[in-house]
Amino acid sequence: MYNTPVTLPKSIQNLIDSFEALPGIGPKTAQRLTFYLLRFPEQELENFGSNLINLKKQTVICEKCFNIDEVSPCRICSDERRDGSTICVVATPLDVLALEKSGYRGLYHVLGGLIDPLNRIGPDDLKISELVIRLTSHFQFPASNFSLPTSNLELILATNPTLEGEATAMYIHGLIKDLNLTVTRLGRGLPIGSDIEYADESTLAKALEGRREF
């Protein structure tokens, strides 16, 4: 006798497919997450869905540093208490969160990724030209929250100590080497091949303290 294969309801399969499209989520994990949500009380599930919808609706990209916040300029760029003599260049907003925990209190510039030819990510896909414009404009029109002269401006290239991170740092340095500013890299408190977002607070603090001129 021929048995018809058992298939999942379309609503369940659609959610499994959505989870599986996320990075690091395989088919088995996607199934477990979906069936876990099925056991949620309806109100909690509605709150979960609302949070997903608001993820896009209630967040914006900062017009100055390209970090994610609910307002633009973001709260970091708008904070007059920040040290405007340092700008820390990072790959993603997750790196901003990690560096904030380390005690860094300067400004940021979020690239939105790293140069990665294998995945077809080039300089034009990142916020590199915006960084150059930002630095140039600071020399022409100093920002109000810069406590030191712009000639004392330090740019910290805090990209990951990976091939992609090093390539991105080298590329940026080549573009800005003629500007009158100090360019540094994080100290080797970070192990080679690691990601900033996964580093502990103490390691990041040591890396900031041990940064060197590029």
N, C-alpha and C positions, 0 to 999 in steps of 0.2 A: 504494500500500500504506500502511495506517495504522500508524504507529509509536507504541508506548506510551511516554509521557514518562518520562524517567529521574528517579527520586526518590532522595533520600538515605536511608540507613538511619535508622530512627527514633531510635536513640541519638545519632547525629550531629546530626540536626535538633533534637532536644531541647536539646542543649548549645548549638547556635547560637542558639536562641531564648532561652536563659538569658543568654548573653553580650549579646544584642541588647537585653535588658531593662535592662542597666546604663546609667547616664548617660554620654553621649559615645561610645557604641559603636553604629556603624551596621551594616547587614547585611553589607557586605563585610568589615569588621574582625572581626565575629563569626565569619564563615566562616574567615578566616585564623587566628584564635586557636584555633578548634576543630581545624583540620587540622594546626596546629603541635603541639598537644597529642597528636595521634595519633602523632607521631614520637617522643614522649617514651619513654624506657625505662619498663617497667611499674612498677619500684620508685619512680622519681621521680614518676610519675603518682599512685601510691598516697599518697606523701608530700604531694603537692599537694592531693589530695582530703581527706586527714586535716587539713591546715591549714585548709581551708575549714570543715570540721565543727567544729574546735576554736575557730574564730573566735567562735562564739556560746557554746559550752560553757565556755570558759575566760576569758571576759571578763565584767565586771559594770559597772554604772553606779554611780559614787561617790554615796553617800547625802548627802554634803555639797555637793560642787561640780558633780556630774553629768558629770564627766569619765569617760573609759573607762579601766579598769585591770583587774588580775587580783584585786584586793582592794578592800574598801570598809570604812572610808574609804580613799581612794586614797593612794598614796605621797606625793603632794604635800601633801595635807591633813594627813597624819600626821607630816610632817617638821617637827620643832621648830625647825629652823634657818631655815625660811622666814620672810619678813617679814610678820607677821600684820597690819600696819597698812595694807596695800594689798590690795584685791580687784580683779582684772582681769576684767571681764565680756566674754566672747567668744561667738561664734555656735556654733562647732563644736570638737571635740577637735583637729582639724588646726590651728586657730589657737593652741591651747595649745602644740603642738609647735613652731610657728614662733616664738612669743614666748619659749619656753625657750631657743632658740638665740640670741636677742638679748641674753640676760643677765638678763632679768627674774626676780626671785626672791621674788615675793610669792605670794599665793593667787589662785585663779581661781573663776569661776562660769560654767558652760557653759549657754547658753540652749537649745541644740538647734535653732538656726535663727534666722531673722529674720522680723519682721512683713512679710507679703507678701500683701496682699489679692487680687492677681490670681491667686495660687495657693492662695487660701483658707486662708492661715496667719495666724491672729490671735494676740493676746497670750495667750489661754487655751491655745494649742497649744505654748507655750514655757514655760521654767522661770522666768518672771518673778515670779509670785506667791511661788515658793520663794525667790527672791532677796530680796524684801521681807521675808519672814518671817525669813530668815537675818540680814539687817541689823538688824532690830528686836530679835532675840534676842541679838545681840552687844552691844547697848546694855544689855539687861537682865541678860544672863549672859555677861560677857566671856570669850572663848576663852583657854585657857591659853597659846597660842603668840602672843598679841598682846603685843608688846614695848612698845607705846605705849598711852596711854589711848584708849578708844574714841572720844573726841571728836576725836582726830587721825586717825581712819580716813579713808582715801582710796579712793574707788571710781573705777576707770578704765573708762570705757565704750569698749571696744576693738572695737566693731562696725565692719564694713567701711564705707569712705567712699562708699557708694552710697545711692540713694534709700531702699532697704529698711533699710540700716544706720543712716542718719540718723533715719528714722522710729522705729526701735526704740530708739535712744538717747534721742530726745525723749520717747517714751512712758515709759521707765523714769525719766528725770529728773523727769517730772511726778508720778510716784508717790512719789518719795523726797526731793523738794525740801525738805520740812519736817524731815527728819532732820538731826541735828547732825554732818554729815560733809562732806568735800570731794569734789566730783564733777568729774572731768576727762575730756577726750577726748584721743585720741592727736594729736600734732602732725601737721602736714601734710607729713611726710616720706613719707607714703603718697599716691600719685596718686589723684585722684578716679576712681571706677569700678573700682578694683583690689580684689583679695581678699588678705587678710592671709596666707593659707597660701602664696601665690606670691611674697611679698615676700622679698628677700634679708635676711640677718642685719643688715647695716649700716643699711639703710633702716629696719628695725624698731627698732633701737637708737636711731636719731635720732628716730623718731616717739615713742618712750617718753620720751626726754629732753625733747622739745619739747611734751609734752602740756600742755594748758591747762585752766583751770577752766571747767566747763560754764556 
